[in-house]
Amino acid sequence: MKFKAIIFDLDGVICSTDEYHYWAWKKMSDGLGVPFNREINNRLRGVSRMDCLEIILEKYHGPALSDGQKAALAQQKNDMYRESLKEMSPDDLSPEVKETLDALRALGLKLAIGSSSKNTPFILGQLGLKDYFDAVSDGNNITRSKPDPQVFVMAADMLGIAPENCLVVEDAVSGAEAGHAGGMKVACLGDAASKGAGDWNMQSIRELTDIVK
């Protein structure tokens, strides 16, 4: 076995919450009169909530916003996002993902989550994965977001496994950069894979079972 543990990003890897994020950010942006589209939304992948807000505010030309007003805007977006997440259920976990997770666990690998999202525990609960992972490092316990490696390094520490023995699975370039910065190999899906950001760039998460052997 090449690795002892796999650390997964959540959004875009274990599940897809992109549309929930997109529409919540768009509603908030519309309220400010700030243009928001898919291209801007793509820049938010793997980024903390407050850093996402700063990216959106690059096109804001209204009165200066205080830190308190920015915090309120971020909370407004999160409230709309969490409300929409209530629609999620175990049916939103694809058979492909669940079968791959079970296959990796059967190989004796430790499994963890490394996500910038503070909503990670809620999402895992909605998907029926609340107690599935051996460790969860997320936006609730980190102070720096990707591409800083903190979230992945903390996940490895929680598992008690050296970073060089961990494989990160990501769909965002910033996440792939974070994994590499933490001294880990990275397998990519989606946008990150199309840009060749990983040590392995996959078409399907099922490829992980071959990569780890």
N, C-alpha and C positions, 0 to 999 in steps of 0.2 A: 504494500500500500504506500502511495506517495505521501499521503497526509493522514493526520490523526483527527482532524476536525474540519468542518465546513461552516463558514459564517455567511449567512444569506442577508442581503438587503431585503427589505420587505416589499415596498411599492415597486411594481414592475417585475418582480422576481417571484415572490410567493403568491402575490395577488396583484390585481390591477385596480388602483384607486385613482388613476390619472384623471378620469372624467369627473370624479367627485371633486378633486382638487381644482381642476380647470374651472368648473362652473362656480365654485365658491370664490375663487380669486376674481373671476370675471364680474360677479355681482358686486363684490367690494370695490373693484376698479371702476365699474360703471357709476357707482355712487360718488366717486371722486372726480368723475369726468376724465379718467385716465385711460388711454387706449390699451387694450389687452387682447392678445391673439395667441394662436398656437405656437408661434415662434418664440414669443416671450415666455410662454408657459414651459417650453422645452428647456429654457435656461434655469428653471426652478428645480429640476430633477436632482434629488439628493442633497438639497440645500435646506438649511434650517428655516423655520417660519419667519423670523425677523429678517434674515438675510434675503428671503424671497420678497418680503415687503419692500426692502430697500431697492431691489432690482426693479420692481413695479413702479416705485416712486421716481425712478430716473426720468419718467415722462410726465411727472406731476409738476404743474406750474402755478399752483394756488398758493395761499398764505402758508408760511412756514409751519410745520407740524412739530409739536413738542414730543418728547419721549412718551409722555402719557397718552397723547393722541395716537401715536404710532402703535403703542401697545393695545389700545382699544380697537384699532383697525384690524390688527392681527387676531385679536380675540373674536371680533365680528366674523372674520373669515373662518376661524376654527369652529365657531358655533354652527355656522351654516354647513361646514364640512362634516362635523360630527353628526348633525341631524340627518344628513344624507346617508352616512355610514350605517345608520340603524336599519337600512334596507338590506345590508349584507347578511349572508348566512353561510353555513357550510357548503351550500350549493355553489357558492362563488369560488370555492377552492377546486381548481381543475383536477381531474383524475390524473393527468400527466404529472402535476406537481406532487400530489399526495403519494402516488406510486413511487416517484423518484426519492422522496424523503424517506419512505419506508425501506426502499432498497438500500439507501446509504446507511441507514441505521442498522440494517441487517448485516452490513459489512463491518460493523463495529465502530463506525465513526461517530464522534460527538457532533451535535448539530446546534448552531446558535443563530441568533438574529443580530444584525448590526445595522440599525436604522436611525436616521436623524429625526424621525417622527416621534413626537410626544404621544401620539395616539396609538402607538404600537400595541400596548396591552389590550386596548379596546378592540382593535382590528383582529388581533389573534383570537380574542374571545368570540367575536362574531363568526370567525371562520371555523370555530371548533378546535383551535390549536392552542388554547390558553396554557396548558401544561405540557405541551409537546416538546418544546426545545429545552436543551440542557442549560442554556444561558440566553438572556436577552439584554443586550446593550442598546439603549435608544436615547431619544432626545431628553428623557427624564434624568439621565445620569451623566450627560456629557456637557462640556462647556464650549467645545469647538466643533463646528460641522465640517463635513467633507468639502474639500479634499484633504483636510487634516485627518490623520489616521486614528485619532483618539477613540472613536466608536468601535473600531475593529480591534485595536490594541486592548481595550477594556474587555471586549468579548473574549479574546484569547486568554486574558488574565482570569476572568471568571471561570473559564473552563480548566485553567491550570495547564494550558498547552502553549508551548513556545510559538511565536508568530510564524516562524519558518516552517512549522508543521501544520499550518492552517491554510485552507483555500478559501478565498473570498469569492462570492458569486454576486455580480452587479449588472445593472442595465444602464447605469449612468457613467459618463466619462469621469466626472468628479469622484464617484465612488471607486472606480478602478484606480484612479490616481491615489486615493486614500489607502487602498489595499496595498499597493506597491510601496507607498511611503511608510507603511507599517511593517515592511519586510515580508509581505505575504505574496504568494502567487494569486493570480486573479483569472477567473473564468467569466466571460461576459455574454450577455444576451442583448437583444434589442439594439437600441441606439449605440451603446458602447461597443457592441460586437461589430456593428456595421462600420464603425470608425477604427476597428482594429486595436482597441484599447487594452484588451486582455492578453494574457499568455495563451489562453485558449478562447476563441471566439465562436460561440455556439449558435446553431439554428434552433436547438431545442434543449430544454433543461435535462432531458433524458440522457444527453451526452455525458453528464457528470459521472454516471456509474462507470464509464470507460476511462474517463480522465483520471479518476482517483486511484485506479488499479496500477 
